[in-house]
């Protein structure tokens, strides 16, 4: 069980070099196949857990539930989720706006570094997240690999782009003027991804907003909410819990914590 410890700043780094897409696994090799079977066994032991709504760092339960079922075996419950209603919209919006006040002033280097770190954590546990897609949307191993690989690509690409845009210059300087160009965060975004790429599209839309200094209210597809429940966002980067490594905690527009 996670326990709250003294505040720790995350170790982040900025990746240098050109963007390169995440390589796929070759499952013709027995070692990769063995590791994937092991990941599936691990995830199978976690099926059926219940996940809360998280609004402003608070866990919220509802009377109505959404059951995510394995399409290949409908009797198998992948996860049980709270069903948000109209009454949850305004609190979520207020929490995201409050987080925006500080997050929008965070340096682009810190934002990019944290998103690079998310990509690194995904890479470390890639097969585990692939296994969740096998259960929740019945993706075969290759399709699950492509989905998580694209998620990592989004983290790497958008973080690099945020650093590039931070150095933007005006194409022309008019006589007698000193012109500058700055891209600024705009506010709160709503992310409502589809089910068919439940990790990649969900993560790509969210990461692009967060690394740009915006905050996000994330409403995943009701057909595939469990993979999104593995991600949390934190309104305060000084709050961390440890589950083998430091990880951000909370929600509404800070940085993702990818959960086991």
N, C-alpha and C positions, 0 to 999 in steps of 0.2 A: 504494500500500500504506500502511496506517495506521502511524504511528510514535508511540512514546510520548514525550510532552513533559513539561515541568515541570507539576506539579499546578496546575489552574485551577479556581476555583469557578465554577459555571455562572451565567450571568446569568438571573435569574428575575424574574417580575413577577406580581402578583396582579390578575386581571381584575375590573374593577368593572362595574356595570350588571347588568341581568337576563339570565338565560340565554336564548339564541336559538339555534335549531337551525341546523346548517350547511346553506347553500343547495346545491341540485343544479346541475349544469352543464346548459346547453341545447345539445344536440348538433345542433340544427337550424342553428346558426351554424357556418360553415365554419372559423372560427378555433379553436373548441373541438374540432371534429372533427380538425383538423390536429394540434393539440397531443396529442390522445389517440392518434392513429396514431403520432406521434413517441415517445410513452411506451411503446407496445407494441413498437416497433422497439428501443428501448433495453433493455427487459426481455428481449426475445427473445435479445439478444446475451449475456445472463447465465444463460440456461437451462442446466441440467445440472450446476451447481456442487454441491460436497459441503459439508455443514454438520455441525459437531461438536455433541455434547452439551456443555453447559457446567455444571460442578458446582463450586461454590466458587471460581469464577474460573478453573478449569482446563478446558482443552479435552480432551474424551474421545472416542476412536474405538472402535468395536465391530466385531466380525467380521461380524455380521449387519447388513444395511442395509435401509432403507425407501426405495423409489423412488416419488416423487410424479410421476404421469403426467398429461398433459393429457387430460381425458376426451374432448375433441373430436378428439384425435389421439394415441392411446395410444402410438404409436411415439416421441413427443416427451417426454423426461424434463425435468420442471420443476426438480426438485432431488433430491439423494441425501442421506439422513439416517441417522444412527446409530440403532440399535434398542436402547433402554435395556432392561435386565433387572432382575431382583430384586436383583442385587448393587449396583445403582446407587441404590437407594432410601435406604438408611441414610446414605451420604455426602451425598446431596442434602438429607436432613432435617437432618443436623448442620450443613451449611453455612447452611441457611435459619435454623436456630435461632441460630447465631452472628451472622448478620446482623441478626436481630431484636433482639438485645441493644442495638445502637446505633441502628438505624433507628426503633425504637419510642420513642426519646427525642429524635428529631428534631422540631423544632417543626412544627406543622401548617402554618404559613406557608411553610416551606421545602418541605414535601411537596407542598402545593397548587401552589406556584410551579413546581416541576419537572414536575408533571402538566400544568399549563397550557402549559409549554414543549413537552412531547411533542405536545399537540394542535396547537401552532403549527407544529412540524416536519412533522406529517402534512399540515397544510393547505398548506404550501409545496410538498410533493411528492405531492400527492393523486393526480394521474393516474398517477404511477409505481406507487403501491400498488394503484390500480384495475387497472392492467395485469397485475399479478401474479395478481389474482383471475380475470381473463379467462383466463389460461393454466392456473391450478391447479384451478379449479372450474368453468370454462366459463361464468362469469357474463357476461351482455351488459353493455354499457357502463353502462346505467342502473342495473342491479342492483349492479354493482361500485361505482358512485357512491354508492348508498344505503348499502352496507356500510361504506365508508370514512367517509362523512359521519356515520354512527351512531357509528363509533369516535371521531371528533373530538367528537361530542356527549357521549359518555361521559366523555372527559377534561374537558371544560368543566363538565359537570353535577356529576360527583363531586368535582372540586376545589372548586367553589362550596359543595357540601353539607358538605364537611369543614370549611370555614371557618365555615359556619353552625352546625354542631353544636358547634364549639369554643367558641361563645358561649352555649351552652345554660344556662338557669337553672332552678332548681327552681320548680315551679308554686305552691308554698306555703312559707312560713316559719313554723315552729311557735314558740310562745312559749318563750323561754329557750334557743333553739337558733340556730345559724348553719349552715344547710344549703347545700351546694353540689352541683352535678351535673357530672360529667366523664365523657366517653366515652373509654375506654382501649383500646389495641391488645390483641389477645388471643393472637397467636402466629403459627403457620405455617398457611397455607391450601394446599389442593391444587386446582388448576384443570385440569379436563379438558373442554375445549369441544368442541362438535360440528363437523362439516365444513361445514354449510350456510351459516353466517355465520362463516367462518374467521378473519376479523379482528375484527369487531365484538364477538362474544360472547367470544372469547378475550381481547381487550383490556379489555372492560367488566368481566369478572370479576376480571381481574388488577389493573387500575387501582383499582377500588373497594377492594380489599384493601390495596394499597400506600399509597394516599393516606390510609388510616385508620391507618397505622403498623404494619401487619402485613407479613409476608414471604410469598412464594408459591413453590411448586414447580409449574411449568407443564409439563403434558404435552399438547401439541396433538393434534388428531385425526391419525391416521395417514394419512387421505385428503387432508389439506391442511396439512402441516407447514411448508411453505416460507414462507408469509406470517408465521407465528409466528417462524421463524428470523431474520426481519428485525428482530426485537425482542430486545434483550438487557437484562439488569438488572445493577446493580453493587452490590457489598457495601460500597464505600467511595467516597463522593462526591468525594474528593480525587484520585481516579485518573481521568484523561481521556486520550483520544486525539483527534487532529484528522483529520477528513476534510472539509476545507473549513470546518468550524466545530467548536467544542468539543463533545464527545459523551461521555457516561458509558460506562464499559467494565466488563465482568465479568458477574456473574450473581447469582442467588439473593437477590432481594428488596430491591433498592435502587431504582433508577429506570431506565426504559427508555432504550435507545439505539436509534433506528430507523436501520437500516443501508441503505446503497446496495447 
